[in-house]
Amino acid sequence: MKKIIEILNLSISFMQYNRGFTQKEITPVKDLTLTVKQNEILAIVGASGSGKSLLAHAILGILPTNSKINGKILYNGEILTTEKIKKLRGKEIKFIPQSVQYLDPTRKIGKQLEECFEVPTKENILNLLREFSLNDKVFDYYPHELSGGMLRRVLFATCHGKGTNLIIADEPTPGIHPKALQEILDQFINFKKQGISIVFITHDMKSAMQVADRVAIFKDGKVVGTYTPSEIKELQASVDSYTKKLWETQPSNEFLEAIL
């Protein structure tokens, strides 16, 4: 299967000042290798601080200016340079952040969704809102006039577009109602049916197991293993001890019995 993203021996470092203003280099992502295949959902699961979001920001080219990258990131077989990612970001590669504040507070929702269309019309945008269970009035609302759940649906709507090839979703399900969570997971499946590859970054193993084709487990800036949901669920011999512990300590594993 074709590889959309290839991460090869990626390390991400930062210079940090200690007491006394001495410099120290920290490397939260270390020699990481990972692939994202065409038309797959790859879930990246790990605890907070394990390097998941840094990987997303590296692919998107939005790391802080004091960062240093070693290794390679390839997109469709070509090195993802700074100039190339600027052209792809928001077009072929879309981003769903954890914070709904990513939306522009000074622009109405309808205006922000115009970017999803080559030739935007009000009717196209209204149809898009309806597709994400948002009523027509949302077209003229500012972000602050919407609930958190509605804003998250708008963020998913921004990924609509004929040329969308890859979606990177960084912790898109924090603290939401189970019904809203299921809607988000269903939307991932819908995106996949459209031929879009998805990187789903989460600390929620249950959600990852429900929708992912493969699950990459992050620990201390490294991938300790990449498995199918069935391999993890069955605790096969190939599954590393850290992943087994993550799975066994998940609350209500019975939740998955009906869906895997």
N, C-alpha and C positions, 0 to 999 in steps of 0.2 A: 504494500500500500504506500502511496506517495507520502512523503514527509513534508508537512507545511512549515514546521519550525524544528530546527536542530540546535540544541544547546551543547556546545563542545568545550569541556574543561573550563567552565566559566567560574571565575572568582571575582567577587566584588569587595573592595576594601575602602575604608575611610580613615582619614587622619583625625585623631581625637586628641584634645589637650587635657593633660592630667593636672593635678595641683602643682603649682610652680611653673605652669605654662610649658611643660615639656610635652613633646609630641609622641603619640603612640599610634601605630597603625593597627586597626581592627579589621578582621576579614569575616563578616557574618555569612558569606556564601563562599564555599570552598570547592574548587575543582568539580563543578557540577556538570553532569552530562544527562541530557533528557531530550526526547523527541515528542512532537505532536503530529499525529497522522491526519491525513485528509479525512474529513467527515467523521471525526471521532470526538467524544467528550473525554478529555483527560482531567481528572480531578487531582488537585495537589492538596494533600492533607497534612497538617502538622500543627504543633502548638504555636502560640503567639511567640514571635521572636525567632522562629526557625528559618526565616529567609524567604518565605513564600511571596510576600508582597514585593520584596526587592527584586526577585526574578521577574515579576510582572512589569515593574518599572524599568528594568533593564531592557526587556523586549520592546517596550513602548518608547524608550529613549527619554525618560523623564526622571532619571536618577538625579540626586543633588549634585551640584557642581564640584563638591569636594570628594566625589567618589572616583574610584579608579577601577577599571575593568580589565581583566585578562581573560583570554579565551575567545571563542567565536560564537556568534548567533547568526544562523542562516535562515532565510525565509525563501521558500520555494527553490532551495539549492543555491542561493546567492547570499553573500555576506550582507548582513543588515547594517549598512552604514548609517551615520547620523543623517545625512541628506536623504537617504532612501526612506528611513522611518518617518521623517517629516512629511513626505509625500503620501505615505501609506496610512498614517495615523488618522483616524476619523473617517477613512474611506474604506480600504480593504481590511484594515485592522481596527476593530472597535473596542472600546473600554467601558466596562461597567464597574464603577468604583464602589467602595463600601459606603461612602458618605453621599447623601443626596444633595449636599451643598455643591457638588460638582456642576449642577445646573446654574446657569447665569441668572442671578436674582433680579437683574434689571430688564430682562426680556421676557415677553409672554411665551407661553409654551408653544403656541402655534408657530411663532417665529423661529424658535429653537429647533423645531422639527422640519423646517424647510430644508435643512441641510441633508435630510434623508432622501431627497428627490433631485434628479437632474433638472426637471422642470416642475417645481412645486406649485400645486394649486390647493386652494382651501379644501376642495372636496377630497383630494388625495390625503391630506393631513387629517381630516375628520374621519376618513375610513381607517387610517392608521390608529387613531385614538380609540375607535370602536373595537378594533382588533385586540386591543389591550384592555378592554372593559372600562374605558374612560368615556364619559359622555361629551357631547359636542361643546358644552360650556367651557371645558378645560382649555379649549383653543385660545380663549381670551384671558385665561388666568395667568398670574405670575406664580412662580414656585412657592412663595410664602403662603399662598391661598389654598394650597393642597395639603392633604394629610401625608404622613410618611409613606404609607402604602401606595398612594396614588403617585407620589414622586418616584418611587422605585419602579412603578410600571412605566412612567415616562422615560426613565433611564433605559429600560429595556427597549422601549419604542425607538430610541435614538440609534439602536443597532440595526434597524431596518434599512435596507438599501440593496439595490441590485448587485453592487460590486462587493458586498461584505463577504470576506473569506475566512476571517478569524475573529472570534470574540474572546477577550480576556476579562473574566469576571472575578474581581478581587473582593472576597467576603461579601457577596451580595445579599446574604440572608441573615443579618445579625438581629436577634431579638424580635423576630416577627411572628405573627400568629400562624399556627399550623396550616390554616387554609391558604393564607397568603404565601407561605413557604411552598405549598404544593403547586400553586399557580406558577411560581418562579421555576420550579423544577420541570413542570410541564412545558414552560416556554423554552427551556434548554432543549428539550426533545423536539419541539417545533423547529427551532433553529437548525438542529442537526438534520431534520427531514429536508430542509432547504439546501443541504450540502455544505453547511457552515461548520468549521471546526471550533471547538470551545475549550478554553482552559478555565476550569472552575476551581478557584482557590478558596479553601474553606478549612475550618477546624472541626466541622461537623461530619464525622465519618458516616453517619446514617444517611444524610442527604447525598453524599458522594456515592455511596453504595447503590443508591436508588437509580441514579441516572448515568453514571460513568461507564465507559467501555474499559478504561484502565484507571487505576488509582496509584499515584506516586506518593510515597510517604517521605516527608521531609523531617529531618532532625539535625539541628546544629548546622544548618547551611548545606546539607548534603542530602541526596536521595538515597535512603537506605534500602529501598526496594520499590518495584513497580509491578502491580498485580491486577488481575481481573477481580471483580467483586466476588465471584464464586470461589476463587482461590483463597481469598481472605475469609470468607464465610465458613468454608470447610476447614480452615486452619491447616492447609496442606503443608507438607514438610518443607517446601521451598520458601514459605513465608517466614521472614525474620522475626526474632523475638520481640522487637519493639512494636512492630505492626500487630502481632498477636495480642500484645498487652493493650494497645489502643483499642482493638476490636472488643476484647473481652471486658474492658471497663466502660464500654458505651452503655448508657441506660436504655433499657427496654429493647434489647436485641430482637425480641419477639415481633417488634414493629415491622421488621423486614421479612418475616416468614412468608407473608402473603404477596410480596412484590418481587422477590428474587427467584 
